[in-house]
């Protein structure tokens, strides 16, 4: 099963946890840390994450979470079919999870990722900046390629 992933940078984590928990029918977060919180919802099928790590408040990035290696390959093929550069990561640590993933940036400059979670991780991971004004929280450090100019 695939599920939409949305990551929002927030100014106040506790206020945001109260708001989103209420918005999701009083659903309790599946992961809660001092700087990060995540809900894995089934209705709607969504992985919704928030973090308070100093980024500008608002949508950090959007993605699609998959469950199998085959689904990840399918989504990576979709990224490639969009004729946008793709940066892949294997076994990376991001958002308190170890994942295989790929990143791209859409024509509007919105960072997109597709990922398969492999395991939990005790650390958040490293925050990096994608080029061209995107500030996705866990984008690859080696993403110095100007995605827009190669699109």
C-alpha positions, 0 to 999 in steps of 0.5 A: 500500500502506498500512502501520501507523506506530508512534512510540515515545519512548525513554530510550536510543536506542542500547539501543532500536536494538539491541532493535528491530533484533533484534526485527525479525529483525536488520533495519537501520534505514532512517533513523538520526539522533542522536535518531531511528531508523526501520524501514520493514518489509515483514513486518509492513508497518510504519513503526516509529520511535523518538526520544529527544527528551525526551518521556515514554517510551512510545507517542508516536502511532500512524498509517497511512502511505500511498503515494498522494494518493488513499489519503491522501484515503481515510484522511482520510475515515475520520478524519472518519467517526469524527466526531472533529476532524481537523487537516490539514498540507500539506508539513510537516516532521516526523521528517526527512521532508516530508509531507502529513498529518492528525491526530486523537485517539481517545476514549482520548486517543491521537494518530493520524496519517495521512500521505504522505511526499513527500521526505526532510528534513535536519531533524527538524521541530518538536515540538508538544503536542496538547491533552488530554495527548497529546504526539505528536512532530510534531503541528501547532502550531495544534492548540489545539482541544480534540479531546475536547470536539468529539468 
